[in-house]
Amino acid sequence: MKQKRPAKGSKGRCPKCASTKVAYDPSLVFQGYGPGLAACSNCKSVWEPFDDADIWDDDDHLCSFSEPCNNCAFRKGSPEQADPVEWADIMENVENLGGFFCHKGVPIGAGSEHGFDYPHKKVTIEVDGVKAETMVPNRAKLRICRGFLNSAFSKKNMAKFEASS
């Protein structure tokens, strides 16, 4: 029987280049990332990996996890919720993107807007008759956060959505 290949972003496969030449150290912590970091010896990406067992639908590698992550912003008592300014910023992003996306298995981009190199795509927009290209999050390649899905905020918005349909 053929052994199942690790999922991209897990402890055994790079989310950026899909290499399985990955090193994982459960004790690594770096500037708020971790505990537990993985690194790819091929492309040098670093990420907070997830366990393949967290994926409950083998046919959908981007399904939300069965349980919230150990450092999810939506868990009770999270540092993000304790900081009113940071929490307001997160809520603004939730409104703008229509959801909240998991950071586990996403390459760390310490200089990026949110600290992670979430996948993006190029789109053409038109403003006052002028067309311009811009980058937007590629929702088709993002995993919705389980903590967000379980949150009262998400349930309240889903109730509004269902009532309007």
C-alpha positions, 0 to 999 in steps of 0.5 A: 500500500502506498503511503500517504504524502504529507499535506503542504504546511504540515510537519513533513511538507513545505507549503511553498515548494512542496518539498519533503526535505523538511526539518521540524523542531517542536521547541523552536520559538521565534519572535512570537511564532511557534512553539514548534517551527518547520523549515524547508531545506530546499527553498528555506521557508519557515512555518508553524506546521500543523499535524496531518491528523488535524485535517478531517477531510482527506479530499480537501486539504484546505478544509478547516481543522477539526479543532482550533489551533493551540495559538488561535486568536479566537481562543479564550484568553488569547493575547490578540483579544487582550489587546483592544487595538490589535483585536480591532485590527483583526475584526476590521480584516475579518469584515474586509475579507469576509472571514479569518484564515488560519496561519498554520502551514503558511510561510512566515513573512516577518516583514509582511502585513500580518506576519505571514506570506498568505497566497495572493493573486493579481486582479484588475480593478477599475477606479474612476475609469482607470484600470490598475492591477493589484494583489488580493488574498487568494481565498481559494488557497486559504484555510478558514480558521476553526476558532473563527468558525466556532466563534460567536462572531462567526455564528452571529454573521452566519445567522444574518446571512441565512436570514437574508437568503 
